[in-house]
Amino acid sequence: MCNNLFIASTLANDPHTEGMHQAAKIAKLAGIECVLLQPSIDLKDLCKAIKEYHPRYIGMSYRLTPEIGCIELEKAINYMYFEGVIRDTDDVKICFSGLPKTIEMLKNKIAHFPLKVELCEQYSDALDRAKETIAFFDIRDREKVLDMLKEEIVPKGIELLDELADEIVCNDNYKNEPPLRIPSDKALVDYTLRIQESPIPVLRTHFGIPDKTIIPTIEGIKEIADARVIDEVSLGSSDLSQRYFGHPEMFDGKKNDGGVPYKTPQDLHDLFLATRRGNFPSLKPYCHVTDLVNFIHTCLETGALQGAHQAVPLFWFNEMDGRGPMTVRESIFEHFQAVKELAKYGIPVEMNDPNQWSSRWAHDTIITTSYALISAVMTVCGVKDKVFQMQMNKPKETGDYADLAKMQAGMYFGKLFSISGQKIYRECRTGIESLSPDMKKAKWQLGRSTLLQMCLDPHIIHIVSYCEANYAARPADIIDSSRLIRRAIKVFRQHELDIKKELENPLINERRDYLIKETEYLLDQIARINPRYQPGPTSSLLPYVADADVLSTAIENHIICAPGIINPKYKGDFVTRPMKYGMINLVNNYDKPTVISERQRLFNTKLL
C-alpha cells in the first residue's frame, strides 16, 4: 500500500533543485505530503527513503549534460528495480525532468526501462507546465488548484516593457549591433577602470564546456574574445574542479559535468591565454568549495583574476546546499579569510548570497537581509570595491514591481553598511528559470528583463543567454545574446524617461519601506547574538553582525533560513508564497495566506 506522498531528488549530485520545489508546492496544495532529498551521488539515499516512506509519487531530475542525464536516469531505474526497491506491479508513479534535449533522447529509451517513467515536457507557457504537474499528481479538483496558481505564475507587470521588448527583437535587427570597444592597457588589469571606460554596463557571462579536456573551452573562449562581445568570462568550472583542483588523480573514474574540468595551474594559465585576443576579456573561475585562499594565489599566478573581480559566497557551497564537504560554520570562517585575501590584493568582491536564497524560496526580507550581511562582511574584511549582484525574475514568479522594490531595499542596506572610501558596483542578470524553452519567446524575455535591469542603473550586466532553458550556452549563443542585450540597452536609453516614471509607483515605495522595516528588525535579532551587542540605530549594528561566529549561530538557529533548503539541519519550518505583483511573502499557510512579520516567525519557531 503506497502513501499519498511525493519523494523528489536530483540525480548525480545535480545542485539544481528549484524544479523539485515547484512540483512539491503543487503537491502540497492537493494535500500530498512531500519529502525532498539533498543532492547526492549515491542512489542508496533515494532508495532508502522510498523503502521508508512507500511513496505514491517519485520525482527525479537532472539539468546538466543531456547524455549524462540519460545515463543517470537509466542507472537509477535499473537500481531501483533490480535491488527490489520498486516492482513493476507497484502502484507507484515515477516522473523525470531534464533539459529538452534530455527528454527527447529519453523518449526512445524509456520503453526499454523495467519501470514506467513519465517524462516532464518543457512548455513555453508556465501555466501549461503547471497543468502537467497537476495531472501527474492525479489531482481531482484541477481547476481549483490551477486558479490558485494563476496569480502567482503571471504577476501584473510594467506594460511598457512588453511593447519595447517587441521593438528589441523585431526582425532580428539586434544582430547588427557593433562589437565592444577594446579597453585601454590600464583597464585590462583593473576591473573598475574597465567599468569606468565602458559607455554601457560591462558584460560578463558564464562559459565552460563539460568535456574530458579543457580544449573545447579554450577554443570557445577564443571565439568569444575575437567577437568582442564580453568583458569578463566567468569560467564555468566543473564540479570536480571545484572540489579536486590540484589533484588530477581525484578526477579519475568520477562523473564530470557542469563545466570545464581544469585540473592544474597550467590548465588555468592556458585558459587565461585564450582571452588574450579580441577585446581581451578578463577571466574569473567559480569559487571553489575548499582551500579558497590557496586557490586565489594560484589564480593570481596564472593570470586568472587579472582585471577581473571574484565571487565568494557567505553561507553556501557546503553541506547546506550539498556542493561542498564543509559544515556551514567551517565554510563561513573560510569565506571570511578568502574575502580578506581578495581585499589584500585590491580585487573587487561579489558575495552572491541573495541569488542562493532566492533559489530556495526565501521570502523577500531574507533577500534584503542577505544584502545587508554581505555588505557588512565585505566592509570588515577591507573590500574597497563591492559588487552586488541583483538577479531579476528569481524565482520566476517575482514581478517587476516586487523586483524593483526588493533591489532598492537591498541597495539601501548595501550603502548603509559601507564606509568612506568604499565603492559600490551594481550588477544585474536575468534568472535562468524565467526563460522559456521556446527560443523566440526567450529572446523577447531576455530583452524585456534587460529593460527592467536598466532601471537599477547597473555597472555590470551578467549575460544569461536566451538558450539556457534548453542547454548551456555555446559561443554562438553568447555572441548573439550579447548583441540582443546591447540593443536592449540602446532601446532603454531612448525611452529612459518614460520607463523610469514607473519607479515613482507607490507600490514600489510602499514595498521597499516595508522590507527595510522588516530587515532592520531581523538584523537587530542577529546582532543580539553577539556578546558585545549594544542597542542603537541599524547602522551601528555593522560590527555585531559581520562576525563569523555570530553568522554561523544565526544559520544554525534558523534565524536566517528558507523553506527550500533541503538539508534538515538548516531548513526553515515556515511557508513562503508569491502574492500580488509577484512579491514573495512569509505567510501563515499556503491555501488562505496571511502575511506575517519576522517577529511573528521567530516567535512561532520559539526563537524569541
N, C-alpha and C positions, 0 to 999 in steps of 0.2 A: 504494500500500500504506500503510494507516494504522498508526501506532504505538499500542501499548497505553498510552495517555497521556490525561490529563484536563487540559484548559485551562479556567480559570474567570476570569470578570471581571464586575464590576458595570458597569452602563451609565450613561453621562452623569454620571460623577463621583460616583455614589452612594457614600458612605463606609461603608455597612453591609455589611461583608464576613464576618460570622460564619457565615452560611449556606454560603458558599464553603468555609470551613474545615471545617464539619461534613461536607459532601459529600466533601471531599478526604480526611478522616480515614477514611471508609468505603472510599474507593477504594484507599487505601494498604493497608488490611487485606487487600484482594484482590490486592495486588501491582501495582496500576496506578500508574504514575508521575504526579505532579501538578505543574502549573505554574500558580500563582496570580498574576494581574496586578494592578498597582496601579490604584486608581480613576483614571479618565481620561475626559475629554470626547471625546477623539479615538479613533475606531474603527480608525484605522490601526495603533495599537499591538496591538490584538487580532488584526487580520488579519495583521500581520507575524509574530506568534507562531504563528498557525495555519499559515502558509506554512513557517515554520522547523521546527516540531515535527511536523506532519502528525498531529494527534491523532485518536484514535477517538472521543473524548468531548469535547463542548464545553458548558460551563455558563455561563449569563448570569443576572443578577438585577437587579431594581430595586424597592426597597421604599419608595418615596415615592409621590407622587400617581398614582393608577391611570391616569388619562387620559394623563399624560406617559409612564408606563411602557409603555403600548401603542404610543405613537408611537415611542419609542426602540427597542423590540424590532423593530418593522417596519422602521425605518431600518437597524438593524444587519443584519437578514436580507437586505434588498434590497442593501445594500452588499456583503456577502459574495458574493452570487450574481452580481450584475451586474459586479463587479470581477473575477470569475473565481476568487475565493479558495476557494469550495466549489461543486462541481457537484451537481446533484440525483441524479447517479448515484454519487457518492462514498459509501463505506462509513463515514459519519460520523453519530453521534447527537448531537443538539442538544437541550438542555433549558433551560427558563426558569423562574425562581422569582420570585414577587412577592406582593403582598398579595392576600387572597382576592378582592377586587373586581377587581383587575387580571386575575387568572386567569379569572374569569367573563367579563369583557369580551373577553378574547382567544379564548375558545372559539368565538366567532362569526367570528373574523378569520383564525385560523391556516390554515384550509383554502385561503385565497387567497394564502398566502405561497409564494414559489418554492422554499423548502426546508422539509422536515418539521421541526416543533418539538414536543417533548413538554413539557407543562405540569406543573409540580410542584404537586400539590394540597396544600391546607392540611388537616392532620389534627389532631384534638383529642388524639390519643394519640401520644406521641413514638415508640413502637415502630412504629406504622403509618407514620410519616414515614420512619423508618429502612428499613423494608421497601421503600418506593417507591424510595428511593435505591439500595438493593441491586439492585433489578430493573433500574434504568436502566443500571447498570454490567455487566449480564449476568453477575453473579457466580454461579458454578455451585454452590458449597457455601454456599448462602444461610443455612441453619440454623446452621452453624458461625460465620459472621460475626455473625449476629443474637445468638447466645448470648454472644459476646464483648462485645456492646454492652449487653446487658440490665442487667448490674450497674451500669454507669455511667449508664445512662439513668434508672433508677429506684432511686436510693440509699435505704437504710433511713433513716427519719427519726423524728421525735417523734410518736407515735401520738395523744397527747392533742390536739395541734394539729389533727389531722384531725377529731376529734369537735367541737371548739369552732368550727372553720370552718363545719361544718354549722349550728351554732346562729346564727352571724353572718348567714347568707344565708337562714335559714328563713323562708318566706312573705314574703320581701322586707320584713321588719319594719324593716330598717335605714333605709328611706325616710322613717321618722318622726323621724329624728334632727333636733333643733332647730338653727338656724343658729349660726354662731360669734358670740362677743361682739364689740362694737366697741371697739377699743383706746382707751386714753387719748390725748390730744393729744401727749403726750411720746413715747408708744410708736409713734406714727405716723411719727416721724422717727428712731427709734432701734430697730434690729432686735433688739438684745439685750434691751432693755426689753420689747419685744413678746413675746419668748420668756418672760421672767420673769412677765409678767402672765397668760399663757395657762394655763388649767388642764390643757390637753393639749399635746402637741407642736404647734408651729406647722406649718401645712400650706402647702406650695408646689407648683407644678405648671408644666410647660412648656405654653405655648399660643401659637400663631401660625398663621394661616391662609394657605397659599400662594394668592396671587391677584395680579392686576395692580395692586391698590391696597392700602392699609392699612385701608380702611373695614370690611371684614368682621371683621378682628381687633379694631378699636375697638368694634364692636357686640358682639362676643363677650366682650370684657373687661367691658363694662358689665353684661352678663347675669350673668357670674360674680361681679362685685362686688356686685350687687344681691341675689344669692342668699346672700351671706355664708358662703362655703364655703372660701375660700382666703385665706391671709395674705400670700402673695408670688407674683406672676406672673412666672415666668421666661420672658421673651419668646423664643419660638421664632423665631430670626432666619433669614431666607432666606440660602442660601449666597452669594448676590450681595451681600446687606447686609454679611455678614461680611468680604467682600473689597473692596467698592467703595463703602462708605458715604461720603457726602460728594461723590461723583462720579456724579450721576444719569445722565449721558450714557453711563456704562460699562454700565448695565443694558440699554441698547437692543440688541435682537437676540439676547440671551442667554437660555438656559433658566432660569426662576426656579422654584425648588422648595425644599422643606424648611422653609418658614416664611414669616413676614410680610416683605414687601420694603420696609422703611423705607429711605429714601434720604437724608434731610436731617435736621438738628436739629429742624426744625419737625415732621417726622413723629414723631420720638421724643417731643416735647412733647405732641403730640395723643394719642399712645398713653398717656402718663402721665396726662393729664387724664381719660381714660376710667376710671381707677381711683379717681377722687375721688368715690366714692359707696359705698353699702352699708357694708361694714366696712373700706373704704379699703385694699385690698391694695397692698403696695409693688410696684415694677416693676424688674426687672433684665434687661438683654439678655444674649444669649450673648456670650461672649468673641469678639472679632474676631481675624483672623489676621494683621493688620498694623496698625501705628500705634496700639498699645493705649493708650499714655499720653494721647494727644490725645483718644481716644475716651472715656476716663474723665472728662476735663474736660467734654466735650460732654454726657455723661450727667448730671453734676452740675448743669450749667447748664439742662438741660431737665426736671429732676425725676426722671428715671430714677436709680436707686440711692438715692433718698430713703427712709430707713427700710428699706433692703434690704442684702443682702450681695452680693458678687460672686465669681464663679468664674473662675480663671485656671489653665490647665494649666502643668505644668513642662516636660514633654518633647514635647507634642503640638501639633496644629494647624499642621503644617508639611509638609515633603516626606516625613517618615516615614510619615504616615497619608494624605498626599495632600490634606489640607484647606487647606493654605496654601502660599505660594510660597517661604518661607524655608527655609534649612537648619536642622537641629536646633540646631546651635551658635548661629546667629543668633537663633532664637526663644527659646532658653533665656536669653540675655542680655536680650532684650526683655521676657520674662516676669518676670525679676527686677525690672526697672525698673517694670513695671506693679504688681507686688505692693508695692513700696516706695511707689509713688504712692497706692495704696489705703490703705496703713497711715498715710500722712501725713494723710489725711482721716478716719482713725478708722473706716473701713469694714471690717466683718468679711470675712475672705477664706477662700474654699474653693479648694483645689487638688485637682482631681478625677482625678488620675492613676491611682489604683488601679482605677477603673472602666475606663479606657482599656486598661490592661494585661490586665484580665480579659477584655476583648473579643477579645484576641489570644492566648488560650490560654497566658498566662503561668502558671507554677506558683505555688503559694501563697506561697513565700518571696519571690518578686519583688513580690507584692502587699504583704506586710508591710514589705518594704524600702522600697517607694514611700511608705508612710505615714511611715516614719522620715525619708525625704528631704524630703517636702513640709513636715513639721513643722519640720525644721531650717532650711529655706529661709524659711518664714514667720517663724521666730524671728530670723534675722539681718536680715530685711527690716523688722523692727519691728512686725509684726502683733500687735495686742493681743487680738483675738478671732478664734480659729482655728475654722473649720468643717471637720469631717472627714466626708465622705460615705461611707457603707457600703452598697454595693449588694448586696443579697442575691440568691441564686439566679442568680449570674452567674459563669461560664457556667451555663447551666440545669442542668447535671449536678451542680452543687455541692449537697451535702447539708446538712441542718440542723446537725449537729454540726461539720461542716467549716466552715460559715459562722461559727458562734459562736466557734470556736477561732481562726480567721483574724482575725476582727474584734477579739477580745480581744488578740491579739498585736499587731495594728496599733495599737490604742489604747495599749498598753504603750509603744510607741516614740513615739507622738504625745505622751505625757506626758514621756517620758524626754528628749526634745529640746525641751521647753518650759522657760521660765524664770519666775521670780517675777513676778506681775502679769499674766501671760497667762491667758486663759480658753479652755477647750475646749468646743465645742458639737458634739454627735454628731447627724449627720443620716443617716437610713435611707431606703432605697427598694427597690422590687421591680424585679428585672431584667425588662425587656420580653420578652426571648426566652423566659422561663419561662412566659408566659401562653398559654393555649390560644386558638385562633380560635373555639372554642365558647364563646359569651359566658356561658352559665350556669356552665360549668366555670371560666372565667376569673374570675368573681366569687368563686367559692369559693377559687381560688388566691390572689387578691388579699387576701381576708380572712385566709387562713392565713399568708401572707407577713407581713402586718402583725403578727400574733401573735408570729411569730419575731423581727421587728424590735424589738418592745417589750421583749424580753428584754435588749436592749442599752441600755435607758433613754434613748431618743433625745430630744433637744430639738426636733428638726425631722423631719418626715416629708415626703419628696418623693412626691407622688401620681403614680403611673403608672396611668392609667385602664384599666379591665378590657377596653376595646375595642381596645387598641393593637396587638394581633396582627393586627387587621383593617384599621384605619385610624387616622389621627391624631385625637386626642380633640377632640370638639366641646364647646361649653359644657355641653350637657345631660349628656354623658358625664362631664365633670369634676365637675359638681354631684352626680351620682349616686354616683360613685366616692368623693367626699369623705364623703358620708353613710355609705357602706359602711365606710370606714376608721375613721370616728369610732365606729361601732358596734363594730368590731373592738377599738378601744382600750378601750371600755367592758367588753367581754367579757373582755379580758385582765386588767383590773383586778379583775374579780370572781373570777378564777381565778389571780391572780398568784402566790400562794404555791405552788400545785401546779405551775404551769408552770416557775417558777424553780428547782424542785428538779432539773430537767434540767441546770441549769448546774453541778451537782455531779458530773455523769457523768465518770468517769475518762477517757473518750475525748476530751473537750474539753480537760481539763487536760494530758494527755499530748501532744496535738497542738499546743496553744498553746506548751508548753515547747519542743517540737521546732522550731517555727517561730522562736521567739525565738533559740534557739541558732544556727540556720542564718542568720538575718538578721544577727546580731552578726558572724558571720564575713564575710558579704558586705559589710557596712558598713565593716569594717576594711580589706578589699581596695580599696574605693572611696577610703577616706581616704588610703591609701598613695600614691595618685596625686598628692596634694598635697605639694609640696616641703617644706612646714612640718610634715609629719606627725611626731608623737611617739607612741610606744606608750602605751596607757593603757586604762582602762575604757571601755566603749562610750559612756557619757555624755560623755566627753572628746572624742569624735570630731566633735561638732557643728560646730565652725568649719572642720574639714577637709573635710567632705562638703558643706556648704552654700556651695559655691563654683561659680560658673557655668562656669568653665574645667574644673574637676575633673569636674563632671557631664557636660559635653559630651564629654570624653575617655572617661568611663565608658560612654556610649552608643556612641560611635564605635568603641570597642574591644570592644564586645559584653559588657562586664561586667554591664550591665543590658540585657536583651533578651528577646524572646519569639518562639516559632516561628510565631506568627500575624501577625507584621509582614510586609507584602508587599514593601516596598522592600528589595531585596537588600543595600543598604549597611548596614542595621540589623537584618536578620532573624537570629534565633537559630538556630544549627545544632545543635539538640538536640530531644528528644522530651518532651512532657508528656502525662499521661493521667489522667483521673478514675479513682480506685480506690475501695476500700471506703469506704462512708459519704460518698462524693462529695468526697473530698479530692483536689485537683489536684496531682499529684506530678511531679517530674522523674525520668524513668526511662531505662534503657539502651536499651530498644526497646519497641514497642507490643504486639507479639504475646505475649511472655512477659516482662512488665516486672519489673525490679528497681529499687527506688528508689535513686537516687544523690544524693550530697551536693553542695553548692555547691563545695566544694574539688575534688571529682572533676570537676564540669562545667568549671571553669576550667582544670584540668589537661588534660582531654580536648581542650579548644579551644586549648591551648598559651598560655593567659593566665597560667599560673604557671610 
